[in-house]
Amino acid sequence: MIEVSNLTKRYRDLTAVDGLSFTVGKGEVVGFLGPNGAGKSTTMRILTGFLPATSGTARVAGFDVFEEPLEVKRRIGYLPESPPVYVDLTVRAYLRFCAELKQLPRARVPGEVDRVAARTGVDGVMDRVIGNLSKGYRQRVGLAQALLGDPEVLVLDEPTVGLDPLQIREVRTLIRSLAGKHTVILSTHILPEVAMTCEKVLVVNRGRLVDYDTLGGLIEKHLPGRKVTLDDIAFLEEIYGKLVEAPPAGAAGEVRP
Ligand SMILES: Nc1ncnc2c1ncn2[C@@H]1O[C@H](COP(=O)(O)OP(=O)(O)OP(=O)(O)O)[C@@H](O)[C@H]1O
């Protein structure tokens, strides 16, 4: 469903994404991990057709993101790092506006707006102006717009940032419930979030792929012989530390998924 091949993005003399290659199968939920500045948001912006790459290719649902960005945008729901929610609009007006931008059939819009609002728990604030909502509610509104039209692929950049613990649990449950039908790639700095919501983990550092595997595969590879269960979150911190703490220069990109 997502195929990234040798993707590179340079901002002047900074290489933010450096020869990244990976694939995500239909219905998989993949966690995207990496330190600040590793290139996660840049990769997500390229995948969603919002940013051109310097070189390499990216395909979503069989469409090239550079050659057919509209086909890609139609099939992708994107929650950017800072959702561009319009502070003067009510939640309902904003979601309707987003539905129109996504070119949903007019007759489907009210029902679809109600559906995503209920799924993200913003149905109680539909007539409130977004500027007056708490950060957590704004984040939910961002998530609601990503779900509009029931897209095959969801790209979520730090979906639980700004939420309170209860909301975080709800959003994680929501993300888990999307698995199977939707292909999800989500970035986060919260390691337990990955263990709770994702089947596979993609780790990047300095723009390069460091590892890409299932949680079980990572445990086998990096903590051999250790008995850990997926309820035991600390294992992921240990593996992550091994992967991103000062890998030898040039070696990071050599690890294959
Ligand atoms: N528009 C831009 N112009 C110049 N440099 C940029 C731009 N956007 C991102 N960068 C740089 O590219 C690198 C990768 O940034 P990116 O936001 O993709 O990382 P990230 O992994 O998402 O980080 P974080 O976890 O902090 O969100 C960083 O060094 C960042 O400063």
The ligand as a Gaussian input file, in Angstrom:
#p B3LYP/6-31G(d) Opt

LIG

0 1
 N       11.364000      23.577000       5.601000
 C       12.560000      23.231000       6.086000
 N       13.672000      23.925000       5.754000
 C       14.892000      23.576000       6.221000
 N       15.107000      22.523000       7.052000
 C       14.038000      21.802000       7.424000
 C       12.711000      22.110000       6.970000
 N       11.847000      21.199000       7.500000
 C       12.597000      20.372000       8.251000
 N       13.907000      20.739000       8.217000
 C       15.025000      20.028000       8.883000
 O       15.047000      18.691000       8.410000
 C       15.385000      17.791000       9.468000
 C       14.295000      16.750000       9.601000
 O       13.144000      17.380000      10.134000
 P       11.772000      16.606000      10.402000
 O       10.795000      17.622000      10.898000
 O       11.410000      15.815000       9.217000
 O       12.207000      15.611000      11.572000
 P       11.291000      14.791000      12.597000
 O       11.892000      13.437000      12.665000
 O        9.865000      14.883000      12.210000
 O       11.540000      15.565000      13.950000
 P       10.545000      15.787000      15.226000
 O       10.505000      14.482000      15.909000
 O       11.282000      16.830000      16.012000
 O        9.225000      16.253000      14.707000
 C       15.589000      18.640000      10.697000
 O       16.977000      18.875000      10.832000
 C       14.844000      19.922000      10.380000
 O       15.427000      21.031000      11.052000

